């Protein structure tokens, strides 16, 4: 099995897809992580109710999963 490690950042990256070998700009899906949930919990504990949803809206509190828009294969994750 051949595994290719691709360095990706928080924004879409232009690269050659390891699956379909096309030069593409990656599609980024942001996903909440344990860190996101902990920040929301801490805000909740400190009675900052209006701010509880903020970590779920901030890119810096979520991971950026990169996918090929051509073949939809997973390329990598940028963890903030």
mmCIF file of the N, C-alpha and C atoms, coordinates in Angstrom:
data_MODEL
# 
_entry.id   MODEL 
# 
loop_
_atom_site.group_PDB 
_atom_site.id 
_atom_site.type_symbol 
_atom_site.label_atom_id 
_atom_site.label_alt_id 
_atom_site.label_comp_id 
_atom_site.label_asym_id 
_atom_site.label_entity_id 
_atom_site.label_seq_id 
_atom_site.pdbx_PDB_ins_code 
_atom_site.Cartn_x 
_atom_site.Cartn_y 
_atom_site.Cartn_z 
_atom_site.occupancy 
_atom_site.B_iso_or_equiv 
_atom_site.pdbx_formal_charge 
_atom_site.auth_seq_id 
_atom_site.auth_comp_id 
_atom_site.auth_asym_id 
_atom_site.auth_atom_id 
_atom_site.pdbx_PDB_model_num 
ATOM 1   N N  . UNK A 1 1  ? 0.840   -1.176 0.000   1.00 0.00 ? 1  UNK A N  1 
ATOM 2   C CA . UNK A 1 1  ? 0.000   0.000  0.000   1.00 0.00 ? 1  UNK A CA 1 
ATOM 3   C C  . UNK A 1 1  ? 0.883   1.236  0.000   1.00 0.00 ? 1  UNK A C  1 
ATOM 4   N N  . UNK A 1 2  ? 0.638   2.147  -0.910  1.00 0.00 ? 2  UNK A N  1 
ATOM 5   C CA . UNK A 1 2  ? 1.412   3.363  -1.053  1.00 0.00 ? 2  UNK A CA 1 
ATOM 6   C C  . UNK A 1 2  ? 0.640   4.525  -0.433  1.00 0.00 ? 2  UNK A C  1 
ATOM 7   N N  . UNK A 1 3  ? 1.177   5.124  0.630   1.00 0.00 ? 3  UNK A N  1 
ATOM 8   C CA . UNK A 1 3  ? 0.529   6.235  1.302   1.00 0.00 ? 3  UNK A CA 1 
ATOM 9   C C  . UNK A 1 3  ? 1.309   7.500  0.997   1.00 0.00 ? 3  UNK A C  1 
ATOM 10  N N  . UNK A 1 4  ? 0.604   8.519  0.491   1.00 0.00 ? 4  UNK A N  1 
ATOM 11  C CA . UNK A 1 4  ? 1.227   9.790  0.170   1.00 0.00 ? 4  UNK A CA 1 
ATOM 12  C C  . UNK A 1 4  ? 0.826   10.819 1.225   1.00 0.00 ? 4  UNK A C  1 
ATOM 13  N N  . UNK A 1 5  ? 1.816   11.474 1.828   1.00 0.00 ? 5  UNK A N  1 
ATOM 14  C CA . UNK A 1 5  ? 1.550   12.512 2.815   1.00 0.00 ? 5  UNK A CA 1 
ATOM 15  C C  . UNK A 1 5  ? 1.613   13.853 2.104   1.00 0.00 ? 5  UNK A C  1 
ATOM 16  N N  . UNK A 1 6  ? 0.518   14.615 2.215   1.00 0.00 ? 6  UNK A N  1 
ATOM 17  C CA . UNK A 1 6  ? 0.443   15.910 1.559   1.00 0.00 ? 6  UNK A CA 1 
ATOM 18  C C  . UNK A 1 6  ? 0.260   16.969 2.628   1.00 0.00 ? 6  UNK A C  1 
ATOM 19  N N  . UNK A 1 7  ? 1.141   17.985 2.644   1.00 0.00 ? 7  UNK A N  1 
ATOM 20  C CA . UNK A 1 7  ? 1.021   19.071 3.603   1.00 0.00 ? 7  UNK A CA 1 
ATOM 21  C C  . UNK A 1 7  ? -0.031  20.061 3.097   1.00 0.00 ? 7  UNK A C  1 
ATOM 22  N N  . UNK A 1 8  ? -1.048  20.297 3.916   1.00 0.00 ? 8  UNK A N  1 
ATOM 23  C CA . UNK A 1 8  ? -2.105  21.239 3.563   1.00 0.00 ? 8  UNK A CA 1 
ATOM 24  C C  . UNK A 1 8  ? -2.229  22.277 4.665   1.00 0.00 ? 8  UNK A C  1 
ATOM 25  N N  . UNK A 1 9  ? -2.804  23.419 4.319   1.00 0.00 ? 9  UNK A N  1 
ATOM 26  C CA . UNK A 1 9  ? -2.982  24.499 5.282   1.00 0.00 ? 9  UNK A CA 1 
ATOM 27  C C  . UNK A 1 9  ? -4.450  24.725 5.571   1.00 0.00 ? 9  UNK A C  1 
ATOM 28  N N  . UNK A 1 10 ? -4.763  25.845 6.198   1.00 0.00 ? 10 UNK A N  1 
ATOM 29  C CA . UNK A 1 10 ? -6.149  26.131 6.552   1.00 0.00 ? 10 UNK A CA 1 
ATOM 30  C C  . UNK A 1 10 ? -7.011  26.548 5.357   1.00 0.00 ? 10 UNK A C  1 
ATOM 31  N N  . UNK A 1 11 ? -6.393  26.957 4.275   1.00 0.00 ? 11 UNK A N  1 
ATOM 32  C CA . UNK A 1 11 ? -7.111  27.407 3.081   1.00 0.00 ? 11 UNK A CA 1 
ATOM 33  C C  . UNK A 1 11 ? -6.971  26.366 1.968   1.00 0.00 ? 11 UNK A C  1 
ATOM 34  N N  . UNK A 1 12 ? -7.840  26.426 0.948   1.00 0.00 ? 12 UNK A N  1 
ATOM 35  C CA . UNK A 1 12 ? -7.701  25.501 -0.187  1.00 0.00 ? 12 UNK A CA 1 
ATOM 36  C C  . UNK A 1 12 ? -6.297  25.568 -0.790  1.00 0.00 ? 12 UNK A C  1 
ATOM 37  N N  . UNK A 1 13 ? -5.757  24.419 -1.145  1.00 0.00 ? 13 UNK A N  1 
ATOM 38  C CA . UNK A 1 13 ? -4.404  24.321 -1.691  1.00 0.00 ? 13 UNK A CA 1 
ATOM 39  C C  . UNK A 1 13 ? -4.455  23.781 -3.111  1.00 0.00 ? 13 UNK A C  1 
ATOM 40  N N  . UNK A 1 14 ? -3.536  24.255 -3.944  1.00 0.00 ? 14 UNK A N  1 
ATOM 41  C CA . UNK A 1 14 ? -3.407  23.723 -5.294  1.00 0.00 ? 14 UNK A CA 1 
ATOM 42  C C  . UNK A 1 14 ? -2.329  22.642 -5.251  1.00 0.00 ? 14 UNK A C  1 
ATOM 43  N N  . UNK A 1 15 ? -2.696  21.433 -5.690  1.00 0.00 ? 15 UNK A N  1 
ATOM 44  C CA . UNK A 1 15 ? -1.764  20.315 -5.654  1.00 0.00 ? 15 UNK A CA 1 
ATOM 45  C C  . UNK A 1 15 ? -2.196  19.240 -6.631  1.00 0.00 ? 15 UNK A C  1 
ATOM 46  N N  . UNK A 1 16 ? -1.370  18.211 -6.755  1.00 0.00 ? 16 UNK A N  1 
ATOM 47  C CA . UNK A 1 16 ? -1.700  17.062 -7.589  1.00 0.00 ? 16 UNK A CA 1 
ATOM 48  C C  . UNK A 1 16 ? -2.345  16.015 -6.682  1.00 0.00 ? 16 UNK A C  1 
ATOM 49  N N  . UNK A 1 17 ? -3.560  15.624 -7.011  1.00 0.00 ? 17 UNK A N  1 
ATOM 50  C CA . UNK A 1 17 ? -4.291  14.639 -6.207  1.00 0.00 ? 17 UNK A CA 1 
ATOM 51  C C  . UNK A 1 17 ? -3.577  13.294 -6.264  1.00 0.00 ? 17 UNK A C  1 
ATOM 52  N N  . UNK A 1 18 ? -3.312  12.686 -5.099  1.00 0.00 ? 18 UNK A N  1 
ATOM 53  C CA . UNK A 1 18 ? -2.645  11.376 -5.098  1.00 0.00 ? 18 UNK A CA 1 
ATOM 54  C C  . UNK A 1 18 ? -3.507  10.261 -5.705  1.00 0.00 ? 18 UNK A C  1 
ATOM 55  N N  . UNK A 1 19 ? -4.822  10.444 -5.743  1.00 0.00 ? 19 UNK A N  1 
ATOM 56  C CA . UNK A 1 19 ? -5.705  9.400  -6.277  1.00 0.00 ? 19 UNK A CA 1 
ATOM 57  C C  . UNK A 1 19 ? -5.881  9.478  -7.786  1.00 0.00 ? 19 UNK A C  1 
ATOM 58  N N  . UNK A 1 20 ? -6.328  10.656 -8.267  1.00 0.00 ? 20 UNK A N  1 
ATOM 59  C CA . UNK A 1 20 ? -6.644  10.764 -9.699  1.00 0.00 ? 20 UNK A CA 1 
ATOM 60  C C  . UNK A 1 20 ? -5.542  11.447 -10.510 1.00 0.00 ? 20 UNK A C  1 
ATOM 61  N N  . UNK A 1 21 ? -4.489  11.906 -9.838  1.00 0.00 ? 21 UNK A N  1 
ATOM 62  C CA . UNK A 1 21 ? -3.326  12.553 -10.483 1.00 0.00 ? 21 UNK A CA 1 
ATOM 63  C C  . UNK A 1 21 ? -3.671  13.843 -11.232 1.00 0.00 ? 21 UNK A C  1 
ATOM 64  N N  . UNK A 1 22 ? -4.801  14.473 -10.926 1.00 0.00 ? 22 UNK A N  1 
ATOM 65  C CA . UNK A 1 22 ? -5.173  15.746 -11.551 1.00 0.00 ? 22 UNK A CA 1 
ATOM 66  C C  . UNK A 1 22 ? -4.661  16.895 -10.690 1.00 0.00 ? 22 UNK A C  1 
ATOM 67  N N  . UNK A 1 23 ? -4.293  17.993 -11.326 1.00 0.00 ? 23 UNK A N  1 
ATOM 68  C CA . UNK A 1 23 ? -3.913  19.191 -10.588 1.00 0.00 ? 23 UNK A CA 1 
ATOM 69  C C  . UNK A 1 23 ? -5.199  19.915 -10.223 1.00 0.00 ? 23 UNK A C  1 
ATOM 70  N N  . UNK A 1 24 ? -5.451  20.048 -8.924  1.00 0.00 ? 24 UNK A N  1 
ATOM 71  C CA . UNK A 1 24 ? -6.722  20.600 -8.449  1.00 0.00 ? 24 UNK A CA 1 
ATOM 72  C C  . UNK A 1 24 ? -6.484  21.586 -7.312  1.00 0.00 ? 24 UNK A C  1 
ATOM 73  N N  . UNK A 1 25 ? -7.513  22.379 -7.036  1.00 0.00 ? 25 UNK A N  1 
ATOM 74  C CA . UNK A 1 25 ? -7.539  23.184 -5.824  1.00 0.00 ? 25 UNK A CA 1 
ATOM 75  C C  . UNK A 1 25 ? -8.472  22.447 -4.869  1.00 0.00 ? 25 UNK A C  1 
ATOM 76  N N  . UNK A 1 26 ? -7.970  22.099 -3.702  1.00 0.00 ? 26 UNK A N  1 
ATOM 77  C CA . UNK A 1 26 ? -8.721  21.251 -2.786  1.00 0.00 ? 26 UNK A CA 1 
ATOM 78  C C  . UNK A 1 26 ? -10.014 21.906 -2.314  1.00 0.00 ? 26 UNK A C  1 
ATOM 79  N N  . UNK A 1 27 ? -10.984 21.052 -1.996  1.00 0.00 ? 27 UNK A N  1 
ATOM 80  C CA . UNK A 1 27 ? -12.244 21.491 -1.391  1.00 0.00 ? 27 UNK A CA 1 
ATOM 81  C C  . UNK A 1 27 ? -12.061 21.306 0.113   1.00 0.00 ? 27 UNK A C  1 
ATOM 82  N N  . UNK A 1 28 ? -12.371 22.346 0.898   1.00 0.00 ? 28 UNK A N  1 
ATOM 83  C CA . UNK A 1 28 ? -12.159 22.306 2.344   1.00 0.00 ? 28 UNK A CA 1 
ATOM 84  C C  . UNK A 1 28 ? -13.499 22.201 3.062   1.00 0.00 ? 28 UNK A C  1 
ATOM 85  N N  . UNK A 1 29 ? -13.616 21.192 3.921   1.00 0.00 ? 29 UNK A N  1 
ATOM 86  C CA . UNK A 1 29 ? -14.776 21.042 4.804   1.00 0.00 ? 29 UNK A CA 1 
ATOM 87  C C  . UNK A 1 29 ? -14.285 21.255 6.223   1.00 0.00 ? 29 UNK A C  1 
ATOM 88  N N  . UNK A 1 30 ? -14.908 22.168 6.927   1.00 0.00 ? 30 UNK A N  1 
ATOM 89  C CA . UNK A 1 30 ? -14.529 22.446 8.317   1.00 0.00 ? 30 UNK A CA 1 
ATOM 90  C C  . UNK A 1 30 ? -15.361 21.573 9.243   1.00 0.00 ? 30 UNK A C  1 
ATOM 91  N N  . UNK A 1 31 ? -14.698 20.960 10.224  1.00 0.00 ? 31 UNK A N  1 
ATOM 92  C CA . UNK A 1 31 ? -15.387 20.075 11.159  1.00 0.00 ? 31 UNK A CA 1 
ATOM 93  C C  . UNK A 1 31 ? -15.019 20.440 12.591  1.00 0.00 ? 31 UNK A C  1 
ATOM 94  N N  . UNK A 1 32 ? -16.019 20.421 13.459  1.00 0.00 ? 32 UNK A N  1 
ATOM 95  C CA . UNK A 1 32 ? -15.793 20.675 14.883  1.00 0.00 ? 32 UNK A CA 1 
ATOM 96  C C  . UNK A 1 32 ? -14.989 19.523 15.480  1.00 0.00 ? 32 UNK A C  1 
ATOM 97  N N  . UNK A 1 33 ? -14.151 19.850 16.448  1.00 0.00 ? 33 UNK A N  1 
ATOM 98  C CA . UNK A 1 33 ? -13.311 18.853 17.106  1.00 0.00 ? 33 UNK A CA 1 
ATOM 99  C C  . UNK A 1 33 ? -13.598 18.850 18.597  1.00 0.00 ? 33 UNK A C  1 
ATOM 100 N N  . UNK A 1 34 ? -12.899 18.024 19.318  1.00 0.00 ? 34 UNK A N  1 
ATOM 101 C CA . UNK A 1 34 ? -13.015 18.003 20.773  1.00 0.00 ? 34 UNK A CA 1 
ATOM 102 C C  . UNK A 1 34 ? -12.641 19.365 21.343  1.00 0.00 ? 34 UNK A C  1 
ATOM 103 N N  . UNK A 1 35 ? -11.644 19.997 20.762  1.00 0.00 ? 35 UNK A N  1 
ATOM 104 C CA . UNK A 1 35 ? -11.228 21.340 21.191  1.00 0.00 ? 35 UNK A CA 1 
ATOM 105 C C  . UNK A 1 35 ? -12.393 22.329 21.071  1.00 0.00 ? 35 UNK A C  1 
ATOM 106 N N  . UNK A 1 36 ? -13.151 22.246 19.996  1.00 0.00 ? 36 UNK A N  1 
ATOM 107 C CA . UNK A 1 36 ? -14.299 23.121 19.785  1.00 0.00 ? 36 UNK A CA 1 
ATOM 108 C C  . UNK A 1 36 ? -15.337 22.918 20.885  1.00 0.00 ? 36 UNK A C  1 
ATOM 109 N N  . UNK A 1 37 ? -15.624 21.660 21.201  1.00 0.00 ? 37 UNK A N  1 
ATOM 110 C CA . UNK A 1 37 ? -16.622 21.352 22.221  1.00 0.00 ? 37 UNK A CA 1 
ATOM 111 C C  . UNK A 1 37 ? -16.157 21.800 23.611  1.00 0.00 ? 37 UNK A C  1 
ATOM 112 N N  . UNK A 1 38 ? -14.873 21.659 23.901  1.00 0.00 ? 38 UNK A N  1 
ATOM 113 C CA . UNK A 1 38 ? -14.343 22.074 25.203  1.00 0.00 ? 38 UNK A CA 1 
ATOM 114 C C  . UNK A 1 38 ? -14.428 23.584 25.358  1.00 0.00 ? 38 UNK A C  1 
ATOM 115 N N  . UNK A 1 39 ? -14.091 24.331 24.321  1.00 0.00 ? 39 UNK A N  1 
ATOM 116 C CA . UNK A 1 39 ? -14.185 25.787 24.387  1.00 0.00 ? 39 UNK A CA 1 
ATOM 117 C C  . UNK A 1 39 ? -15.630 26.209 24.629  1.00 0.00 ? 39 UNK A C  1 
ATOM 118 N N  . UNK A 1 40 ? -16.580 25.577 23.944  1.00 0.00 ? 40 UNK A N  1 
ATOM 119 C CA . UNK A 1 40 ? -18.001 25.886 24.143  1.00 0.00 ? 40 UNK A CA 1 
ATOM 120 C C  . UNK A 1 40 ? -18.427 25.547 25.565  1.00 0.00 ? 40 UNK A C  1 
ATOM 121 N N  . UNK A 1 41 ? -17.946 24.436 26.102  1.00 0.00 ? 41 UNK A N  1 
ATOM 122 C CA . UNK A 1 41 ? -18.279 24.037 27.467  1.00 0.00 ? 41 UNK A CA 1 
ATOM 123 C C  . UNK A 1 41 ? -17.741 25.044 28.479  1.00 0.00 ? 41 UNK A C  1 
ATOM 124 N N  . UNK A 1 42 ? -16.508 25.490 28.275  1.00 0.00 ? 42 UNK A N  1 
ATOM 125 C CA . UNK A 1 42 ? -15.908 26.482 29.181  1.00 0.00 ? 42 UNK A CA 1 
ATOM 126 C C  . UNK A 1 42 ? -16.714 27.784 29.145  1.00 0.00 ? 42 UNK A C  1 
ATOM 127 N N  . UNK A 1 43 ? -17.112 28.203 27.957  1.00 0.00 ? 43 UNK A N  1 
ATOM 128 C CA . UNK A 1 43 ? -17.946 29.406 27.857  1.00 0.00 ? 43 UNK A CA 1 
ATOM 129 C C  . UNK A 1 43 ? -19.260 29.215 28.592  1.00 0.00 ? 43 UNK A C  1 
ATOM 130 N N  . UNK A 1 44 ? -19.813 28.024 28.486  1.00 0.00 ? 44 UNK A N  1 
ATOM 131 C CA . UNK A 1 44 ? -21.071 27.696 29.160  1.00 0.00 ? 44 UNK A CA 1 
ATOM 132 C C  . UNK A 1 44 ? -20.886 27.737 30.688  1.00 0.00 ? 44 UNK A C  1 
ATOM 133 N N  . UNK A 1 45 ? -19.788 27.182 31.169  1.00 0.00 ? 45 UNK A N  1 
ATOM 134 C CA . UNK A 1 45 ? -19.514 27.160 32.608  1.00 0.00 ? 45 UNK A CA 1 
ATOM 135 C C  . UNK A 1 45 ? -19.312 28.554 33.190  1.00 0.00 ? 45 UNK A C  1 
ATOM 136 N N  . UNK A 1 46 ? -18.772 29.454 32.374  1.00 0.00 ? 46 UNK A N  1 
ATOM 137 C CA . UNK A 1 46 ? -18.562 30.829 32.827  1.00 0.00 ? 46 UNK A CA 1 
ATOM 138 C C  . UNK A 1 46 ? -19.756 31.729 32.505  1.00 0.00 ? 46 UNK A C  1 
ATOM 139 N N  . UNK A 1 47 ? -20.894 31.098 32.221  1.00 0.00 ? 47 UNK A N  1 
ATOM 140 C CA . UNK A 1 47 ? -22.167 31.792 31.992  1.00 0.00 ? 47 UNK A CA 1 
ATOM 141 C C  . UNK A 1 47 ? -22.120 32.792 30.836  1.00 0.00 ? 47 UNK A C  1 
ATOM 142 N N  . UNK A 1 48 ? -21.358 32.469 29.821  1.00 0.00 ? 48 UNK A N  1 
ATOM 143 C CA . UNK A 1 48 ? -21.302 33.301 28.610  1.00 0.00 ? 48 UNK A CA 1 
ATOM 144 C C  . UNK A 1 48 ? -22.237 32.706 27.562  1.00 0.00 ? 48 UNK A C  1 
ATOM 145 N N  . UNK A 1 49 ? -23.512 32.556 27.917  1.00 0.00 ? 49 UNK A N  1 
ATOM 146 C CA . UNK A 1 49 ? -24.488 31.907 27.039  1.00 0.00 ? 49 UNK A CA 1 
ATOM 147 C C  . UNK A 1 49 ? -24.514 32.465 25.617  1.00 0.00 ? 49 UNK A C  1 
ATOM 148 N N  . UNK A 1 50 ? -24.492 33.788 25.429  1.00 0.00 ? 50 UNK A N  1 
ATOM 149 C CA . UNK A 1 50 ? -24.566 34.295 24.042  1.00 0.00 ? 50 UNK A CA 1 
ATOM 150 C C  . UNK A 1 50 ? -23.354 33.903 23.188  1.00 0.00 ? 50 UNK A C  1 
ATOM 151 N N  . UNK A 1 51 ? -22.250 33.543 23.843  1.00 0.00 ? 51 UNK A N  1 
ATOM 152 C CA . UNK A 1 51 ? -21.013 33.250 23.104  1.00 0.00 ? 51 UNK A CA 1 
ATOM 153 C C  . UNK A 1 51 ? -20.774 31.759 22.873  1.00 0.00 ? 51 UNK A C  1 
ATOM 154 N N  . UNK A 1 52 ? -21.653 30.895 23.330  1.00 0.00 ? 52 UNK A N  1 
ATOM 155 C CA . UNK A 1 52 ? -21.430 29.445 23.238  1.00 0.00 ? 52 UNK A CA 1 
ATOM 156 C C  . UNK A 1 52 ? -21.295 28.972 21.793  1.00 0.00 ? 52 UNK A C  1 
ATOM 157 N N  . UNK A 1 53 ? -22.008 29.593 20.864  1.00 0.00 ? 53 UNK A N  1 
ATOM 158 C CA . UNK A 1 53 ? -21.953 29.141 19.466  1.00 0.00 ? 53 UNK A CA 1 
ATOM 159 C C  . UNK A 1 53 ? -20.742 29.685 18.708  1.00 0.00 ? 53 UNK A C  1 
ATOM 160 N N  . UNK A 1 54 ? -20.014 30.639 19.283  1.00 0.00 ? 54 UNK A N  1 
ATOM 161 C CA . UNK A 1 54 ? -18.888 31.268 18.586  1.00 0.00 ? 54 UNK A CA 1 
ATOM 162 C C  . UNK A 1 54 ? -17.810 30.260 18.154  1.00 0.00 ? 54 UNK A C  1 
ATOM 163 N N  . UNK A 1 55 ? -17.384 29.309 19.017  1.00 0.00 ? 55 UNK A N  1 
ATOM 164 C CA . UNK A 1 55 ? -16.342 28.364 18.557  1.00 0.00 ? 55 UNK A CA 1 
ATOM 165 C C  . UNK A 1 55 ? -16.763 27.533 17.346  1.00 0.00 ? 55 UNK A C  1 
ATOM 166 N N  . UNK A 1 56 ? -18.064 27.308 17.180  1.00 0.00 ? 56 UNK A N  1 
ATOM 167 C CA . UNK A 1 56 ? -18.543 26.518 16.046  1.00 0.00 ? 56 UNK A CA 1 
ATOM 168 C C  . UNK A 1 56 ? -18.562 27.327 14.746  1.00 0.00 ? 56 UNK A C  1 
ATOM 169 N N  . UNK A 1 57 ? -18.410 28.640 14.864  1.00 0.00 ? 57 UNK A N  1 
ATOM 170 C CA . UNK A 1 57 ? -18.402 29.515 13.689  1.00 0.00 ? 57 UNK A CA 1 
ATOM 171 C C  . UNK A 1 57 ? -16.995 29.957 13.305  1.00 0.00 ? 57 UNK A C  1 
ATOM 172 N N  . UNK A 1 58 ? -16.033 29.792 14.201  1.00 0.00 ? 58 UNK A N  1 
ATOM 173 C CA . UNK A 1 58 ? -14.667 30.253 13.951  1.00 0.00 ? 58 UNK A CA 1 
ATOM 174 C C  . UNK A 1 58 ? -13.824 29.151 13.316  1.00 0.00 ? 58 UNK A C  1 
ATOM 175 N N  . UNK A 1 59 ? -13.167 29.477 12.221  1.00 0.00 ? 59 UNK A N  1 
ATOM 176 C CA . UNK A 1 59 ? -12.308 28.505 11.542  1.00 0.00 ? 59 UNK A CA 1 
ATOM 177 C C  . UNK A 1 59 ? -11.135 28.071 12.414  1.00 0.00 ? 59 UNK A C  1 
ATOM 178 N N  . UNK A 1 60 ? -10.665 28.952 13.301  1.00 0.00 ? 60 UNK A N  1 
ATOM 179 C CA . UNK A 1 60 ? -9.513  28.622 14.138  1.00 0.00 ? 60 UNK A CA 1 
ATOM 180 C C  . UNK A 1 60 ? -9.834  27.566 15.194  1.00 0.00 ? 60 UNK A C  1 
ATOM 181 N N  . UNK A 1 61 ? -11.106 27.275 15.422  1.00 0.00 ? 61 UNK A N  1 
ATOM 182 C CA . UNK A 1 61 ? -11.510 26.259 16.404  1.00 0.00 ? 61 UNK A CA 1 
ATOM 183 C C  . UNK A 1 61 ? -11.943 24.957 15.746  1.00 0.00 ? 61 UNK A C  1 
ATOM 184 N N  . UNK A 1 62 ? -11.827 24.866 14.419  1.00 0.00 ? 62 UNK A N  1 
ATOM 185 C CA . UNK A 1 62 ? -12.252 23.658 13.698  1.00 0.00 ? 62 UNK A CA 1 
ATOM 186 C C  . UNK A 1 62 ? -11.137 23.177 12.785  1.00 0.00 ? 62 UNK A C  1 
ATOM 187 N N  . UNK A 1 63 ? -11.122 21.890 12.504  1.00 0.00 ? 63 UNK A N  1 
ATOM 188 C CA . UNK A 1 63 ? -10.152 21.314 11.566  1.00 0.00 ? 63 UNK A CA 1 
ATOM 189 C C  . UNK A 1 63 ? -10.593 21.572 10.129  1.00 0.00 ? 63 UNK A C  1 
ATOM 190 N N  . UNK A 1 64 ? -9.621  21.664 9.239   1.00 0.00 ? 64 UNK A N  1 
ATOM 191 C CA . UNK A 1 64 ? -9.895  21.828 7.816   1.00 0.00 ? 64 UNK A CA 1 
ATOM 192 C C  . UNK A 1 64 ? -9.559  20.514 7.108   1.00 0.00 ? 64 UNK A C  1 
ATOM 193 N N  . UNK A 1 65 ? -10.583 19.774 6.693   1.00 0.00 ? 65 UNK A N  1 
ATOM 194 C CA . UNK A 1 65 ? -10.391 18.524 5.951   1.00 0.00 ? 65 UNK A CA 1 
ATOM 195 C C  . UNK A 1 65 ? -10.368 18.841 4.456   1.00 0.00 ? 65 UNK A C  1 
ATOM 196 N N  . UNK A 1 66 ? -9.311  18.409 3.778   1.00 0.00 ? 66 UNK A N  1 
ATOM 197 C CA . UNK A 1 66 ? -9.144  18.691 2.348   1.00 0.00 ? 66 UNK A CA 1 
ATOM 198 C C  . UNK A 1 66 ? -9.545  17.473 1.522   1.00 0.00 ? 66 UNK A C  1 
ATOM 199 N N  . UNK A 1 67 ? -10.316 17.729 0.453   1.00 0.00 ? 67 UNK A N  1 
ATOM 200 C CA . UNK A 1 67 ? -10.774 16.680 -0.465  1.00 0.00 ? 67 UNK A CA 1 
ATOM 201 C C  . UNK A 1 67 ? -10.515 17.117 -1.895  1.00 0.00 ? 67 UNK A C  1 
ATOM 202 N N  . UNK A 1 68 ? -10.342 16.146 -2.779  1.00 0.00 ? 68 UNK A N  1 
ATOM 203 C CA . UNK A 1 68 ? -10.193 16.416 -4.206  1.00 0.00 ? 68 UNK A CA 1 
ATOM 204 C C  . UNK A 1 68 ? -11.586 16.701 -4.784  1.00 0.00 ? 68 UNK A C  1 
ATOM 205 N N  . UNK A 1 69 ? -11.772 17.835 -5.458  1.00 0.00 ? 69 UNK A N  1 
ATOM 206 C CA . UNK A 1 69 ? -13.079 18.118 -6.048  1.00 0.00 ? 69 UNK A CA 1 
ATOM 207 C C  . UNK A 1 69 ? -13.365 17.248 -7.276  1.00 0.00 ? 69 UNK A C  1 
ATOM 208 N N  . UNK A 1 70 ? -12.322 16.630 -7.820  1.00 0.00 ? 70 UNK A N  1 
ATOM 209 C CA . UNK A 1 70 ? -12.445 15.791 -9.009  1.00 0.00 ? 70 UNK A CA 1 
ATOM 210 C C  . UNK A 1 70 ? -12.970 14.394 -8.679  1.00 0.00 ? 70 UNK A C  1 
ATOM 211 N N  . UNK A 1 71 ? -12.315 13.731 -7.721  1.00 0.00 ? 71 UNK A N  1 
ATOM 212 C CA . UNK A 1 71 ? -12.664 12.331 -7.395  1.00 0.00 ? 71 UNK A CA 1 
ATOM 213 C C  . UNK A 1 71 ? -13.202 12.173 -5.970  1.00 0.00 ? 71 UNK A C  1 
ATOM 214 N N  . UNK A 1 72 ? -13.308 13.274 -5.226  1.00 0.00 ? 72 UNK A N  1 
ATOM 215 C CA . UNK A 1 72 ? -13.810 13.298 -3.846  1.00 0.00 ? 72 UNK A CA 1 
ATOM 216 C C  . UNK A 1 72 ? -12.987 12.474 -2.863  1.00 0.00 ? 72 UNK A C  1 
ATOM 217 N N  . UNK A 1 73 ? -11.737 12.202 -3.180  1.00 0.00 ? 73 UNK A N  1 
ATOM 218 C CA . UNK A 1 73 ? -10.903 11.449 -2.236  1.00 0.00 ? 73 UNK A CA 1 
ATOM 219 C C  . UNK A 1 73 ? -10.344 12.389 -1.169  1.00 0.00 ? 73 UNK A C  1 
ATOM 220 N N  . UNK A 1 74 ? -10.154 11.827 0.018   1.00 0.00 ? 74 UNK A N  1 
ATOM 221 C CA . UNK A 1 74 ? -9.599  12.574 1.154   1.00 0.00 ? 74 UNK A CA 1 
ATOM 222 C C  . UNK A 1 74 ? -8.125  12.797 0.906   1.00 0.00 ? 74 UNK A C  1 
ATOM 223 N N  . UNK A 1 75 ? -7.664  14.042 1.118   1.00 0.00 ? 75 UNK A N  1 
ATOM 224 C CA . UNK A 1 75 ? -6.256  14.363 0.879   1.00 0.00 ? 75 UNK A CA 1 
ATOM 225 C C  . UNK A 1 75 ? -5.505  14.580 2.183   1.00 0.00 ? 75 UNK A C  1 
ATOM 226 N N  . UNK A 1 76 ? -6.095  15.302 3.116   1.00 0.00 ? 76 UNK A N  1 
ATOM 227 C CA . UNK A 1 76 ? -5.425  15.542 4.380   1.00 0.00 ? 76 UNK A CA 1 
ATOM 228 C C  . UNK A 1 76 ? -6.212  16.485 5.270   1.00 0.00 ? 76 UNK A C  1 
ATOM 229 N N  . UNK A 1 77 ? -5.726  16.674 6.489   1.00 0.00 ? 77 UNK A N  1 
ATOM 230 C CA . UNK A 1 77 ? -6.379  17.551 7.467   1.00 0.00 ? 77 UNK A CA 1 
ATOM 231 C C  . UNK A 1 77 ? -5.388  18.555 8.013   1.00 0.00 ? 77 UNK A C  1 
ATOM 232 N N  . UNK A 1 78 ? -5.832  19.789 8.115   1.00 0.00 ? 78 UNK A N  1 
ATOM 233 C CA . UNK A 1 78 ? -5.061  20.822 8.800   1.00 0.00 ? 78 UNK A CA 1 
ATOM 234 C C  . UNK A 1 78 ? -5.694  21.001 10.164  1.00 0.00 ? 78 UNK A C  1 
ATOM 235 N N  . UNK A 1 79 ? -4.927  20.753 11.215  1.00 0.00 ? 79 UNK A N  1 
ATOM 236 C CA . UNK A 1 79 ? -5.438  20.905 12.578  1.00 0.00 ? 79 UNK A CA 1 
ATOM 237 C C  . UNK A 1 79 ? -4.960  22.224 13.139  1.00 0.00 ? 79 UNK A C  1 
ATOM 238 N N  . UNK A 1 80 ? -5.926  23.047 13.557  1.00 0.00 ? 80 UNK A N  1 
ATOM 239 C CA . UNK A 1 80 ? -5.548  24.357 14.110  1.00 0.00 ? 80 UNK A CA 1 
ATOM 240 C C  . UNK A 1 80 ? -5.314  24.284 15.588  1.00 0.00 ? 80 UNK A C  1 
# 
